[in-house]
């Protein structure tokens, strides 16, 4: 009879019943559970985003359609004519928020309803008007906010000079983009005297979560179109001064749209008339003063004393010497123009800014102050200082 086989030392004998699956360790079970949870969570988040975007688009389009019908009814019923003698100023601004308003951008294909407030109830379906800001056409800054993934997802595609418009039942306000900026969340937005539009959203523009930064687009009011209202006579303004300079300088791009500067608050001194402040006068005067400022920067950068003597006849060329051979690498602070106005006449101006210069004898950040005044009918530079900070 054969001897029973002894088990080999150091090895255990495992027996498995027929059809029995090997047992899983708790670690493998936990990993599988967590993986499934992650998959379900991802699907849930994705589905939630899709539903949110669909809800925002569907409800928003319904609001736009309702607003368009309300605006058309107001214009056809004569309400605008009745309102023109009671509830509007010379700029066509109503005494309170319009019941309906639509923001448009042909560049972005944007047609969005404007709602009062910036809570989730408003921002989930449209563009929200910041209650503390002005309404379109009024003196001051009108601030509109929207989510970056919905209505304002392509704000960065707006170029300087691109048009925006806000349509209310009786008035359409046209704006032109002047600058872009990225600021920290909660940073104040400067108020202005001249009518101005500010669009604000989260940055980066494709973020699906709250971010610490905000993307800002600034635009200036360029035209007010009244629908069915009694025509408002244009404000009689004094003619603007001229800038006399050599043709090679004047042929260069000297407008704000051609120069990468961040424009700050437009301020006033003197005694400007109320009607002038509500007209296009401030915008035109500001553009003239900025043209003189950019002419000064280009004159210094191109080392042209002859040009300088034409635009700054009483100021030595040494005042702008740091610009000779320099390259502007950054704007340290926004450009702040202050206009001195008597009635409707521009009598002088001051511009403050801060620029970072490189490639000159003393590179660094310079605080700049330029003053301008009248020499006959010409606007000329009467003072120019550059302080290395």
Order of alpha helices (4+ residues) and beta strands (2+ residues): alpha-alpha-beta-beta-alpha-beta-beta-beta-beta-beta-beta-alpha-beta-alpha-alpha-alpha-beta-beta-beta-beta
